[in-house]
Amino acid sequence: MIIGSTRRVIILVWLILVLATCLSLWVGENQIPVTRIGLATSVVIALALIKIRLVMHYLMEVRTAPLVLRRVLDAWLALAGGAILSIYWLGEA
Amino acid sequence: MPHDVGAGESAISPVASHLPGESGIWVLILGDLVIFTLFFATFTFYRGQSLALYTQSQHTLHQSFGALNTVLLLTSSLFVALAMNALRREADRTATGLLALAFCCGAGFLTVKYFEYGEKLRAGITLTTNEFYSFYYVLTGLHMIHVILGMGVLLFMCRGAWSGGRGPPRIVLMESGASFWHMVDILWVLIFPLLYLMK
């Protein structure tokens, strides 16, 4: 039975995670026109959610965990991301 | 063992399901994730109420410190994942070394936090300066407690990997520790954009 990810996959995922962090920093550091501030924040939060799913599935070994745990963690991620983004946009309105 | 992997995922990993760690550790992890999510939602709500104050205060934070800490924790997670891979191949010495490297990344995280907190405190910025800094100290402080606990877990895992021995109980124990450490990483991955990058 194969558990977890191969070394190649683990290193590839880590590289993607570091690149996504650099991209987030670039978006966060740059002067963004006022009209695009909401979009920039949404991109940064979306990148964080993608990173979390990558960590959970490929480093935390959730990809091969029982279906119920995978669904619960996906539900948490959707709920956390949805709550943060909707509260943010309500505050912007 | 039952094959409960969804149809779309069967081509990726044709394996039976396997819970990484004790079920108890997952109760703790899910509880922590929910509590921190409540903090994140509360922070975002209050930020929307006093946008100018939060934006002005956020400008005093060094985004590069936050990004460096993110990379340190992601790298520690890389080492822990590689260590678990090594343990399953019975490469105990390699696993010990990788876990020690993960511990060093945790120590690096704390060092960056030491300089970051020191700079703020010298500038007279404390928990009570304003609402943003209250969230800043509480969120990063609670997370730092998790990092310190996690580093203790990593030391315990190092000892376990070094002492050798085989069998399911040992691997389950190591998986529990690894899952806890990855949760510490996951929490920071959300704290970083919320406190440092959100515009």
Interface residues (C-beta under 8 A of the other chain):
Chain A: M1 I2 I3 G4 S5 T6 R7 I10 I11 W14 L17 V18 T21 C22 S24 L25 V27 G28 E29 I32 I37 A40 T41 V44 I45 L47 A48 K51 I52 V55 M56 Y58 L59 M60 E61 V62 R63 T64 A65 P66 L67 L69 V72 W76 L79 A80 A83 I84 I87 Y88 L90 G91 E92
Chain B: M1 D4 V5 G6 E9 I12 S13 P14 V15 A16 S17 H18 L19 P20 W26 L30 L33 V34 T37 F40 A41 T44 F45 R47 G48 Q49 L51 Q63 S64 A67 T70 V71 L74 T75 S77 L78 V80 A81 L82 M84 N85 R88 E175 A178 S179 H182 M183 D185 I186 V189 L190 F192 P193 L194 Y196 L197 M198 K199
